[in-house]
Amino acid sequence: MTKKDYILKMLELIKDIFPPAQDLKVLVEGDVVSDGMIDTLVTMLKEVRESITVEAQKAKLDKSIEFMTQLKAAEASEHIKDEQKLKELEDMFKNI
């Protein structure tokens, strides 16, 4: 699954407590998911969480926020690994 797929699934799961999720799904489907988009979604979820009084709904949003943060961190880690592999490849060709 791609980062976009994960975000779309998460939005589907919280649409009952976060009505804008349906509209956000349309935007995410038609756009490239960037770190900036993830940051914006996390900020929105945190703001919505503050206005919710039902603990189960807060927990659901907490899980969503945690998931988005982990998704961003995983991508950053993957980017570092890609950079390292590219450097190794360049070094191999320098030695030839």
DOKEKE-487463 format. One line per field, with one value per residue (C-alpha): x, y, z; residue in one letter. Coordinates in pm, 1 decimal. Example, Ala and Ser with C-alpha at 12.3 -4.5 7.8 and 13.67 -1.06 7.14 Angstrom:
X	(1230.0 / 1367.0)
Y	(-450.0 / -106.0)
Z	(780.0 / 714.0)
rest	(A / S)
***
This chain:
X	(0.0 / 114.2 / 119.0 / -185.5 / -371.7 / -300.3 / -422.4 / -737.7 / -813.5 / -754.6 / -988.0 / -1251.8 / -1225.4 / -1273.4 / -1541.0 / -1809.4 / -1640.3 / -1468.2 / -1716.7 / -1458.8 / -1279.1 / -1499.6 / -1403.4 / -1038.6 / -1048.4 / -1138.8 / -846.2 / -599.7 / -714.1 / -635.8 / -304.9 / 43.2 / 76.5 / 357.7 / 498.7 / 319.3 / -12.9 / 50.2 / 140.3 / -179.7 / -392.0 / -229.3 / -292.5 / -657.4 / -705.2 / -548.7 / -780.0 / -1086.4 / -975.5 / -981.7 / -1350.5 / -1461.7 / -1598.2 / -1653.4 / -1345.4 / -1382.6 / -1381.7 / -1079.1 / -899.4 / -982.3 / -839.2 / -532.2 / -468.0 / -510.3 / -266.0 / -15.0 / -55.1 / 5.2 / 314.7 / 453.0 / 379.3 / 577.0 / 866.4 / 874.0 / 896.9 / 1179.8 / 1366.4 / 1308.5 / 1437.8 / 1759.3 / 1807.2 / 1753.0 / 2012.1 / 2261.5 / 2206.5 / 2248.5 / 2575.4 / 2696.9 / 2612.0 / 2796.7 / 3100.3 / 3104.0 / 3114.3 / 3388.9 / 3610.8 / 3572.6)
Y	(0.0 / 349.5 / 639.6 / 776.3 / 445.7 / 447.2 / 803.8 / 733.8 / 431.4 / 630.6 / 906.7 / 645.0 / 509.1 / 847.0 / 999.7 / 927.9 / 1157.5 / 1393.0 / 1486.4 / 1677.4 / 1344.2 / 1264.9 / 1591.1 / 1541.7 / 1197.1 / 1360.4 / 1601.2 / 1328.1 / 1106.5 / 1381.4 / 1498.7 / 1381.6 / 1316.8 / 1527.9 / 1587.7 / 1920.7 / 1749.8 / 1503.7 / 1792.2 / 1974.3 / 1664.8 / 1608.1 / 1970.8 / 1943.9 / 1622.1 / 1774.2 / 2075.3 / 1854.8 / 1634.9 / 1932.2 / 1993.1 / 1631.9 / 1525.0 / 1152.5 / 961.9 / 681.7 / 938.1 / 1112.3 / 777.8 / 716.4 / 1054.2 / 993.9 / 670.9 / 856.2 / 1126.8 / 865.2 / 674.6 / 985.8 / 1074.4 / 722.1 / 725.3 / 1044.9 / 909.7 / 585.8 / 777.8 / 992.3 / 677.3 / 525.9 / 843.1 / 822.5 / 459.0 / 552.6 / 829.0 / 585.9 / 330.2 / 597.6 / 706.5 / 343.4 / 307.3 / 626.4 / 510.7 / 176.8 / 350.3 / 590.1 / 288.5 / 145.2)
Z	(0.0 / -71.4 / 170.8 / -9.8 / 37.3 / 410.0 / 448.9 / 249.1 / 466.4 / 783.7 / 661.8 / 584.1 / 937.9 / 1106.6 / 883.9 / 1145.9 / 1400.4 / 1154.3 / 877.3 / 666.8 / 619.7 / 320.2 / 147.8 / 239.9 / 80.5 / -251.5 / -218.3 / -121.6 / -410.1 / -659.8 / -517.5 / -431.4 / -59.7 / 81.1 / 427.4 / 424.2 / 360.1 / 642.8 / 877.0 / 781.8 / 842.5 / 1181.5 / 1278.7 / 1172.5 / 1367.6 / 1679.3 / 1657.3 / 1613.6 / 1902.0 / 2137.9 / 2066.3 / 2116.0 / 2453.6 / 2390.7 / 2508.6 / 2250.8 / 1970.6 / 2120.9 / 2133.7 / 1768.1 / 1671.7 / 1890.6 / 1700.4 / 1370.7 / 1475.9 / 1591.7 / 1265.8 / 1053.2 / 1257.0 / 1218.3 / 846.0 / 803.2 / 1012.3 / 813.6 / 489.2 / 623.2 / 725.4 / 381.0 / 216.6 / 420.4 / 317.3 / -48.6 / -21.3 / 133.9 / -142.6 / -407.5 / -245.5 / -239.0 / -607.3 / -693.9 / -493.1 / -676.8 / -1012.2 / -898.6 / -826.0 / -1175.5)
rest	(M / T / K / K / D / Y / I / L / K / M / L / E / L / I / K / D / I / F / P / P / A / Q / D / L / K / V / L / V / E / G / D / V / V / S / D / G / M / I / D / T / L / V / T / M / L / K / E / V / R / E / S / I / T / V / E / A / Q / K / A / K / L / D / K / S / I / E / F / M / T / Q / L / K / A / A / E / A / S / E / H / I / K / D / E / Q / K / L / K / E / L / E / D / M / F / K / N / I)
***
